[in-house]
């Protein structure tokens, strides 16, 4: 993130409810709370507690994957504030934000492993600030079979690293809005469609008619 403008960052895709206000690259204020639940009730009061009530020319919001509810809360808030303030709203992939937290002092290959629900993990590999492929929702066994870089980061990094016989470096990290200034502008998108990482739990039937009894 390098544009010299006031930017509000919102990330509610995980158990962290995380916001940050930047003036260009300079962090003006931030609030990062690990709460599990309650993002909808806490987010707006947290923003209102920022300088100028968080008002910004640009809003960045996490698109997921992560908590289905959390992702939607963040996007809805960003859209509403964007309309109220006349601000430009852009989204970014949650796992990319987790990855950049591990790239100090320089980018390095990392595997991001985050809780995906239903006993699965969201897994994605990054090299030199670029995702090697799409995010996958995998069981621990399938994630192990797919392999990983020597550095694994995320809130399931320790569990993932423990599956390998060789020693892997694990960093237990959550998305943190304060790290958004590390995101390259090319990681931002005006398409605010959520990144769910896996198919919805409920799928529509092929036709509008209910299925009849099997014969």
N, C-alpha and C positions, 0 to 999 in steps of 0.2 A: 504494500500500500504506500504510494508515494505522492498522491495528489495533495497539493497545499490547500486544503479546505477543511472546514470543521466537519468531523465524521463521528457519528454515533454507531457503535457496534453492539449487536444484540446476539447472544448465543444461549438458547434454551433447549438445545437438542439432547442434552444429557442430564444427569442429576445436578449439574451445576447450572445456576441461573447467573449469567455473566454478562456484564455490560461495561463499555469503556467509551470515553469521549476524547477525541483527538483533535488537535489543531495542527494539520499537516502530520508530521511524524511525532509531534510532542503530545504525550498523554496529559490531559488536563485533569481527569478524574476517572475512577473506575469503582466497580462493586462486583465482587465475585463471591457467591454463596453456594455451598454444596448443601442441597436441601432435599433432594430426591423428589418430593412432591411440592405443590404449592406455587409453581412458576406463574400461573395466571394471576394469582392474588398479589404476588410480590413484584412482578416485573415493572408495572407502571409506577408504583411508588418509588422503586429504586431509580428509575429514570428521572422522575420529578425531583429527586434529591441531588441530582447532578447540577453543576453550574448552569444557569439559564434554563433550568429544567430539562437539560439534555438537548436543547434545540440545536439542530445541525443542518448543514446544506446537503449532506449525504448520509444515508443510512446503509450499513452493511448488516446482513442477517444470515445466520446459518440456515442452510437448506437441508441438512441431514447428511447421511442417515443418522438415526438415533431414535429417541422416543417419538412415536407418531404424534402424540399429543403435544409434546414439547416443541417439535418442529413447527406444527401448525400455530401454536401460540406465538412463537417468535415472528413468523411470517405475517400473521394477522396484525400484530402490534406494529411491525415495520411499515406495512402498507398504510395503516391508519395514520401513523405519525407522518409518513411521507406526504399524504394528502393534506393533512393539517398544516404542515410546515412548507409545502411546496418543495420538498426535498427529493433528490434522486435516490431510489432504493435499488440496491444491488445485493445479490446473494453470493454465497461461497460454500464450498463443500466442507462439512464439519471435519472430516478426517484430514483434509489438507491443513486445517488450523492446528490440529493435534500434531501433525507431522512437523510443521515449522517450529514448534516449541522445542523439538529435539535437534534443530539445525544450528545450534550455537557452539562454537563461533563460526562454523561453516556448514553448508548442506552436506548430508551424508545419506547413504541408502538406509531407509528405515521401513519396517512393517508396522502399520497401525492396526491395533486390535482393540475393538470396542465392544461393549455388551450389545448384542443384537436382539435379545429376547428369545423366548421359546427354546432356551438352551443353546442358541447359536451365537456366533460372534460376527461382527462386521470386520472384514479384513481387507486391507489394501496396501500394496507396496508402492513406495516412492523412491525415486533416484534423482538427485540434483534438481529438486523443486518440481519434478514432473511425476505424475501418477503413471505407473507402469501399465495399468489396465483399470478396468472398472472395479468398483467395490463389490465384494462377494459376501453373502451371508452363509456361513459355514458352521457345521458342527465342529467341536474341538478336534475330533479324529480327522475330519476332512481338511481342516486348517493345517494340521500337522502334516498330512500327506502332501499338501500343496507346497509346504516349505515356507521359509521366512528368512529375512535378512538377519544379520548378527545383532542388530539393534531393533528391539520391539518396543513400541510405545503405545500407551492407551490404558484404559481402566481394566483391561483383561490381559495386559502385557505379561504380568508375572505368571499367570496361569498358563499362557501360551508358551512362554519361554521354558517353563518346567517340563513341557512335553518332550523336549529335545535332549538327546544324550550329551551333546556338546554344550558348552556354556554360552548362553545368549545374554546380552545385556538388556535388561528390562527396565523401562521407566514408566511408572504409574502416573499417567497424565490424563487430565480432562480438558475439553475445549476451554480456552480462556480468552475472553475478548481483548484482554490487554496485549495479546500477541498478534492481533490482527494487522498491525503495521508491518509485520514480516511477510504478509501475503503479497505475492506479485499481482499487479493489476490484471494480468491475463487470467487469474483464477476467479475473477469476479464476473458475474453475469446479470443481465437485466431480466432473464427468465427466472421467475421466482417459484417455479414448480418444485415441490418437495422431492428430495432424493430419499426414497424409502429403503433402498438396498435389498428389499425382498418383496415378494408378492403380498398383497393384502390377505389377511386371515380369511375373510369372507369373499367368495367369488360368485358372480352372478351366474344363474343357470343359462344354458345355451339358448333356451326359448323362454317366452313369457308364460308358458303353461307349466304347472307343477308336474313333476314326474309321476307317472302312474305306477301302480304296483308291478313288480317284476313277475314274469310268468315262467 
